[in-house]
Amino acid sequence: MYDVLIIGGGVSGVSCALVLGSAVNKPYGSGKKIGIFTHQKTSNLQEALFNNAYGIAPGTTGADLLISSLSQLSALYPHVRQLPNEKVTAVSGQFPEFTVITNKSSYKTKSVVVAIGWVNTFAIDGLMDFVEPHKKAIPEKNRIQLKNVDHKVSEGLFVTGTLAGWRSQLAIAAGSGAAVATDILTEWNDGNQSQSHDSIRK
């Protein structure tokens, strides 16, 4: 049983995983089982070039960022399990016991974070009833989002990035993933508002 499974290893998904992973030494984060599906064959990052993203060196490509961000996650927070070669096909159940089904296996988890893109080819059984037209995209592009309130689709089920209704901008996606992570940390901390920071003073 995982405490949380993140579907998607792009900007918002890895941002979420990094913040959750960094809470490993907090009493409410210790011992939590976190996993992330990093299947990336159709990520929008594959063709991206970043010159206007805060904190990222100009000229950085999305393809390189996909690799380096997962390497960072692995190096700093190895307890976050990366599942790189599985595509999620279905999500069933409800909090606190979801089942995430892939093309290779199935997993039990208390919470799910859906962190994949906004394309209308979205096809995860069990989530299709939440699909609606994207509210901040050009209608002709037929982008979609999942119905949510402040990233929460239902109890224990979260959505991030463009699929949460945000515009396609790296800084926005990263912030969206981090926001969901802090919401989950707050839940783990019995509802006390929580975040995870590092400091050079420590």
C-alpha positions in Angstrom: 0.0 0.0 0.0 1.4 3.3 -1.1 0.6 6.6 0.7 0.6 8.4 -2.6 1.1 7.5 -6.3 1.9 10.2 -8.8 0.9 9.6 -12.4 3.3 11.5 -14.7 7.0 12.3 -14.6 6.8 15.8 -16.2 7.2 19.2 -14.5 4.3 19.1 -12.2 4.6 15.4 -11.3 8.3 15.6 -10.4 7.9 18.9 -8.6 5.2 17.2 -6.5 7.5 14.2 -5.9 10.5 16.4 -4.9 8.5 18.2 -2.3 7.0 15.1 -0.9 10.3 13.3 -0.9 12.0 16.2 0.9 9.7 15.7 3.9 11.2 12.3 4.8 12.8 13.6 8.0 9.7 15.3 9.3 7.7 13.2 11.8 4.6 13.2 9.5 6.7 12.4 6.4 8.8 9.6 7.8 8.1 6.2 6.5 5.6 7.3 3.8 5.6 5.2 0.7 5.7 7.4 -2.4 5.8 6.3 -6.0 5.8 8.1 -9.4 5.0 6.7 -12.8 7.5 8.4 -15.2 6.3 7.1 -18.6 7.3 10.0 -20.8 6.9 9.1 -24.5 4.3 11.8 -25.1 5.5 14.6 -22.7 5.2 18.1 -24.0 8.7 18.6 -22.6 10.3 16.5 -25.3 10.3 19.5 -27.7 10.6 22.4 -25.3 13.3 25.0 -25.0 13.5 27.1 -21.9 14.8 30.7 -22.0 12.2 32.3 -19.7 11.8 29.9 -16.8 12.9 31.1 -13.3 16.0 29.3 -12.0 16.7 27.3 -15.2 19.7 28.1 -17.4 18.7 29.7 -20.7 18.9 27.1 -23.5 18.0 24.2 -21.4 15.9 21.7 -23.4 12.9 19.9 -22.1 14.4 16.6 -23.0 17.4 17.3 -20.8 15.2 18.6 -18.0 13.2 15.3 -18.0 16.4 13.4 -17.4 18.1 15.7 -14.9 14.9 16.2 -12.8 14.5 12.4 -12.4 18.2 12.1 -11.6 17.8 14.8 -8.9 14.8 12.9 -7.5 16.7 9.7 -7.4 19.9 11.1 -5.9 18.2 13.2 -3.2 15.2 11.1 -2.3 15.8 7.5 -3.3 12.9 6.4 -1.1 10.6 7.8 -3.8 10.1 4.8 -6.1 10.3 5.6 -9.8 8.2 3.4 -12.0 9.5 4.2 -15.5 8.1 1.7 -17.9 4.4 1.4 -17.0 1.5 3.3 -18.5 -1.5 3.8 -16.2 -4.7 2.6 -17.8 -7.2 2.8 -14.9 -7.9 4.2 -11.5 -10.6 2.7 -9.3 -11.7 2.8 -5.7 -11.8 5.8 -3.3 -9.9 7.2 -0.4 -8.2 5.7 1.5 -7.8 2.7 -0.9 -7.4 3.3 -4.6 -6.2 0.8 -7.2 -4.0 2.1 -10.0 -3.8 -0.3 -12.9 -1.0 -0.2 -15.5 -0.2 -2.2 -18.6 2.0 -4.3 -16.4 0.7 -4.5 -12.9 -1.6 -2.9 -10.3 -1.0 -1.0 -7.1 -2.8 0.0 -4.0 -2.5 3.5 -2.7 -4.2 5.9 -0.3 -4.0 8.9 -2.6 -3.5 9.6 -6.3 -2.0 12.6 -8.0 -2.8 12.8 -11.8 0.1 14.9 -13.3 -0.2 14.3 -17.1 -1.0 16.6 -19.9 -4.1 18.3 -21.2 -4.5 16.5 -24.5 -7.9 15.1 -25.5 -6.4 11.6 -26.0 -6.6 11.3 -22.2 -7.9 7.8 -21.5 -7.6 6.6 -17.9 -10.6 4.4 -17.0 -12.3 5.6 -13.8 -11.4 9.2 -14.4 -13.3 9.9 -17.6 -16.3 11.3 -15.8 -14.2 14.1 -14.5 -13.1 15.3 -17.9 -14.3 18.7 -19.1 -13.1 21.3 -21.7 -10.1 23.3 -20.6 -11.1 26.7 -19.3 -7.8 28.5 -20.1 -7.0 27.1 -23.6 -7.9 28.1 -27.1 -11.1 26.2 -27.9 -9.9 25.0 -31.3 -7.1 23.0 -29.6 -9.7 20.8 -27.8 -7.6 20.8 -24.6 -9.1 19.1 -21.5 -8.9 19.3 -17.7 -10.3 17.3 -14.8 -13.0 18.9 -12.7 -11.4 20.1 -9.5 -11.5 22.6 -6.7 -8.0 23.9 -5.8 -6.4 20.8 -7.4 -8.7 18.3 -5.5 -10.9 16.1 -7.7 -12.3 14.1 -4.8 -11.0 13.0 -1.4 -7.5 11.6 -1.9 -7.6 12.3 -5.7 -5.6 15.3 -6.9 -4.7 16.8 -10.3 -1.8 19.1 -11.3 -0.5 21.3 -14.1 -2.4 21.8 -17.3 -4.8 19.0 -16.5 -5.8 20.9 -13.4 -6.9 23.9 -15.6 -3.6 25.9 -15.6 -1.9 27.3 -18.7 1.1 25.6 -20.2 4.0 27.4 -18.6 6.8 25.5 -16.8 6.8 27.7 -13.7 3.0 27.4 -13.3 3.2 23.6 -13.7 6.0 23.3 -11.2 4.1 25.5 -8.7 1.0 23.4 -9.2 2.8 20.2 -8.4 4.4 21.7 -5.3 1.1 23.1 -4.1 -0.5 19.6 -4.3 2.5 18.2 -2.4 2.0 20.7 0.4 -1.7 19.9 0.6 -0.8 16.2 1.0 1.8 17.1 3.6 -0.8 19.1 5.5 -3.1 16.1 5.4 -0.3 13.9 6.7 0.3 16.5 9.5 -3.3 16.1 10.8 -4.5 19.2 9.0 -1.7 21.5 10.3 -0.6 23.8 7.4 2.7 22.3 6.2 5.5 22.8 3.7 9.0 21.4 3.3 12.0 23.8 3.0 15.8 23.3 3.2 18.0 26.0 4.7 21.8 26.8 4.6 21.5 27.5 8.3 20.8 23.8 9.1 
